[in-house]
Amino acid sequence: MNWRVYILAVTTFAVGLVELIVGGILPTIAEDLNVSLATAGQLITIFALVYAISAPVLLSLTAKVERKRLYLISLFIFTLGNLMTYFSTTFSIVMIARIFTAMSTALVIVLSLTITTKIVEPKHRAKALGLVFVGVSSALVIGVPMGIFVAEAFGWRAVFLGIALLSTVSMILIALLLEKMPVVEVVPLKAQIKSLANLKILSAQLTTLFMLAGHYMLYAYLTPFLVEAFDMSASWISICYLIFGIASVSGNALGGWLGDKMGTGKAILLIVSTFAVVLFSIPYTIVALPLFLVVTILWGALSWALTPPLQNYLIQTDPKTSDIQQSLNTAALQIGISIGSAVGGAMFTVTGSAMHLSSFGVILVLCALGCAIFSLKRAPVSHEAELGLKSAHNN
């Protein structure tokens, strides 16, 4: 396998940190910038929303730009955004910086996957793509707990300075060691949207959106929840995020295993319905920390277990638009994060407590379950829909 893939994996780790790490240090940011927790939570909401919109739009707009050059430009903007966060003096400046980093992160991750498929042999492609995804998931497992420790020792801004330095190193390595990439055809935005005309596909994408929205109702405010429930120190909060992160990464394997064992449809229904039960039970497990940690492991594993069977379901549903559906599924995921963190922030403001955010999140997860059932009961994608997509692509 091409050793340059490891550079791309390190790069995705760096950019993955920016989105995931804010939740762990949210109270520190809010206190330093003199804003409420709900207001600080908008940093997660805006990032996810901009990311979701930027991924398909920017790829279409930059379709004719050489890939290595575009990759370096994106990383440069990403680095500037993190430096802007480090030197920020107001919440508004941080928010503007988050917009820049979200746009560049969207391009960097998609380009990392695209470039990986070009620089490795077909027989190593799956392994190489898995390695790039490990970069993102490692940001959750290692990066968030590490960020909490760094913020506690050196202040929250130091976290973003560290990310800027890491992305700078990646940028230098890519500039020196990665060959130029030819421009490849990008599916037009119109064609991507056209593929959602089929209700079977649209409801499947909405399953991801509502699942993540329900999840992030609490996860975006997990740190204040842990402080409220257990009066946890920064060290214990880091341990909880580490446990959650390891469980989340393991959830990918769990979802894939369930999909192979019982079929994608049954696996999707089992994962979403079990996730709803676990999410609902969280506020009632704080009577004992060990019990809460066990439920946290289930919560973390199930939060990522949906991805493999759902993406496989999308491929099976309409193989001809499978590439588009993977891109749109990422957008649906990010929109779900945006909605969940926004609604969670609103509920936190109204109730003044993070204790029952997961209970409200269950409502959104049940919407995901309804969408999944609706999708599974719909007829297969018709040839007319495929022809419509092809026509939009040609136009």
Secondary structure, DSSP 8 states (H G I E B T S, - for coil): --THHHHHHHHHHHHHHHHHHHHHTHHHHHHHHT--HHHHHHHHHHHHHHHHHHHHHHHHHTTTS-HHHHHHHHHHHHHHHHHHHHT--SHHHHHHHHHHHHHHHHHHHHHHHHHHHHHS-GGGHHHHHHHHHHHHHHIIIIIHHHHHHHHHHH-HHHHHHHHHHHHHHHHHHHHHH-----------HHHHHHGGGSHHHHHHHHHHHHHHHHHHHHHTTHHHHHHHHH---HHHHHHHHHHHHHHHHHHHHHHHHHHHHH-HHHHHHHHHHHHHHHHHHGGGGTTSHHHHHHHHHHHHHHHHHTHHHHHHHHHHH-GGGHHHHHHHHHHHHHHHHHHHHHHHHHHHHHHS-STTHHHHHHHHHHHHHHHHHHHHHS----HHHHHHHHHHHH-
